[in-house]
Amino acid sequence: MAAVPFSQQVLGKLKGKVVVLTGGAQGVGAATVGMAHRAGAHVFFGDWADDKGKQVEASVRAEHSGSSGSVHFQKVDVRQYASQLALFDTAYKAHGRVDVAVSCAAVTEAPGFFEPENLDLEAVREEPQDLRSRLDINLTSVLMFSRMALAYMKASPPAEDFSRSMVLVSSIAGITEAPGLFAYSTAKHGVIGLMRALRPYTPSRYGVRVNAICPWATDTQLLAGVKDRWIQEKLPLNQPENVAEMILQCAADETLNGKSVFVAGGKGYDTEEGYDRTQAQWMGEELTAEFNRGQKVLGLGDGWTSK
Ligand SMILES: NC(=O)c1ccc[n+]([C@@H]2O[C@H](COP(=O)([O-])OP(=O)(O)OC[C@H]3O[C@@H](n4cnc5c(N)ncnc54)[C@H](O)[C@@H]3O)[C@@H](O)[C@H]2O)c1
């Protein structure tokens, strides 16, 4: 597994950049907002938690009053197309461009949808709206967000090669088995699928890089259900700032595209490198050769999408 080191220097590249981020009112998102602003970026962040978002905006502004950047919060519900779009609009109207887009908003699993004691022929008749809504937040909104980001970046004035990028926050539950996280894990695997579909496409068609971040246990309210046991067992725990560093490393480092950065115990590792390198082991050498020939035939996938 290849380490993805964090370099404080790379943050300098964010100076003057326009960053759009969802889910910035607390946890990892809030840490990313603060760090990007400190680096001199113009940060536009949204969250449905209005009061917390305003508090983060005020405290970031006060803490880094010397920053040449700026920070703006607006209420966004990522399930609403127009609401996410309005965040991009605000950034674009203020600066005439968007350079970095980070999709970070998410919610955890709601209990009760899969447990045998709650699931029978009576209960299954009622459509589980909350389950659908969580999938909307954790997956559909990320797909919409990526499409919006590309439209606004395309409309922006030309930038240096591959300086523009999208960072999609997935999870270790998007790569591995995640007991009890039925809908969350479905969505987070979907985010990795989206990143993999985009990574050959957006650099060549838009000049925009894309990477995914896959945190393991991170000390935010999302971990509340298992945090005590985790600490008791002395398992590795990220601080939100560790994940923020990896988000901004991917955002600013022009050499990074198509990575899934597993963040564990405060450090980042690219899991795609091992996945690609060992393909012949898990797929078999013969099939790998055939498969790669098939991938060449598919190219950038225009055969699927051309009318
Ligand atoms: N904490 C962990 O252990 C962990 C592990 C793996 C992945 N992650 C991922 O990291 C990211 C950040 O999570 P966190 O741990 O900081 O959690 P968090 O709950 O502190 O932050 C998530 C933010 O998303 C916002 N949000 C949720 N639904 C929204 C909606 N519909 N519209 C707008 N905003 C909405 C919340 O209000 C919150 O501010 C998430 O994508 C999460 O899945 C976290």
The ligand as a Gaussian input file, in Angstrom:
#p B3LYP/6-31G(d) Opt

LIG

0 1
 N      -16.063000       9.905000      11.540000
 C      -15.679000       8.765000      10.987000
 O      -15.240000       7.833000      11.659000
 C      -15.767000       8.590000       9.487000
 C      -15.287000       7.390000       8.957000
 C      -15.378000       7.191000       7.592000
 C      -15.891000       8.176000       6.770000
 N      -16.339000       9.343000       7.316000
 C      -16.882000      10.325000       6.375000
 O      -16.293000      11.591000       6.607000
 C      -17.211000      12.624000       6.214000
 C      -17.361000      13.626000       7.345000
 O      -17.960000      12.952000       8.429000
 P      -17.759000      13.391000       9.953000
 O      -17.192000      12.237000      10.645000
 O      -17.094000      14.709000      10.010000
 O      -19.281000      13.482000      10.407000
 P      -20.150000      14.708000      10.911000
 O      -21.503000      14.159000      11.181000
 O      -19.443000      15.404000      11.996000
 O      -20.196000      15.655000       9.628000
 C      -21.055000      15.430000       8.558000
 C      -21.671000      16.751000       8.156000
 O      -22.573000      16.537000       7.061000
 C      -23.729000      17.342000       7.274000
 N      -24.879000      16.827000       6.537000
 C      -25.510000      15.650000       6.713000
 N      -26.569000      15.570000       5.894000
 C      -26.607000      16.713000       5.172000
 C      -27.475000      17.212000       4.170000
 N      -28.551000      16.528000       3.754000
 N      -27.192000      18.415000       3.623000
 C      -26.133000      19.141000       4.055000
 N      -25.294000      18.723000       5.025000
 C      -25.531000      17.519000       5.580000
 C      -23.925000      17.273000       8.791000
 O      -24.773000      18.324000       9.269000
 C      -22.492000      17.377000       9.284000
 O      -22.112000      18.723000       9.495000
 C      -18.515000      11.918000       5.844000
 O      -18.589000      11.756000       4.446000
 C      -18.372000      10.568000       6.530000
 O      -19.141000       9.560000       5.915000
 C      -16.286000       9.578000       8.650000

